[in-house]
């Protein structure tokens, strides 16, 4: 998954989810889950090893907010 185009697309999806997260009001318990999955995905993005599964975990956490 280190293909630059794939990494860029996954990174763009993460940025969209972050933007949506900032628009939501959420309870602290949901934010904890978000913070955990966001941190893992952000580290993977920095290391250029994002996977669709990590990005989906972020989306799922966002949907729970």
C-alpha positions as CSV (number, residue, x, y, z in Angstrom):
1,X,0.0,0.0,0.0
2,X,2.9,2.4,-0.3
3,X,2.0,3.4,-3.9
4,X,2.1,7.2,-3.8
5,X,-1.2,7.6,-5.6
6,X,-3.0,5.3,-3.3
7,X,-1.5,6.9,-0.2
8,X,-2.5,10.3,-1.5
9,X,-6.1,9.2,-2.1
10,X,-6.3,7.6,1.4
11,X,-4.8,10.8,2.9
12,X,-7.4,12.9,1.1
13,X,-10.2,10.7,2.6
14,X,-8.7,11.2,6.1
15,X,-8.6,14.9,5.6
16,X,-12.3,14.9,4.7
17,X,-13.1,12.9,7.8
18,X,-11.2,15.3,9.9
19,X,-13.1,18.2,8.5
20,X,-16.4,16.4,9.2
21,X,-15.2,15.6,12.7
22,X,-14.5,19.3,13.4
23,X,-18.1,20.2,12.4
24,X,-19.6,17.7,14.8
25,X,-20.4,18.0,18.5
26,X,-19.6,14.8,20.3
27,X,-19.7,13.2,23.7
28,X,-16.3,12.5,25.4
29,X,-16.7,8.7,25.1
30,X,-17.1,8.9,21.4
31,X,-14.2,11.4,21.1
32,X,-11.9,8.9,22.9
33,X,-12.5,6.3,20.2
34,X,-12.1,8.9,17.5
35,X,-8.8,10.1,19.0
36,X,-7.5,6.5,19.2
37,X,-8.2,5.6,15.5
38,X,-7.3,9.1,14.3
39,X,-3.9,8.8,15.9
40,X,-3.2,5.4,14.4
41,X,-4.2,6.5,11.0
42,X,-2.3,9.8,11.2
43,X,0.9,7.9,12.2
44,X,0.4,5.5,9.3
45,X,-0.1,8.5,6.9
46,X,3.2,10.0,8.1
47,X,4.9,6.7,7.5
48,X,3.2,6.2,4.1
49,X,1.7,3.0,5.2
50,X,-2.0,3.9,5.2
51,X,-4.4,1.1,4.4
52,X,-8.1,1.2,3.4
53,X,-8.9,-0.6,6.6
54,X,-7.4,2.1,8.8
55,X,-9.2,4.8,6.9
56,X,-12.5,2.8,7.3
57,X,-11.8,2.6,11.0
58,X,-11.7,6.4,11.1
59,X,-14.9,6.6,9.1
60,X,-16.7,4.2,11.5
61,X,-15.5,6.2,14.5
62,X,-16.8,9.4,12.8
63,X,-20.2,7.8,12.1
64,X,-20.5,6.8,15.8
65,X,-20.2,10.5,16.9
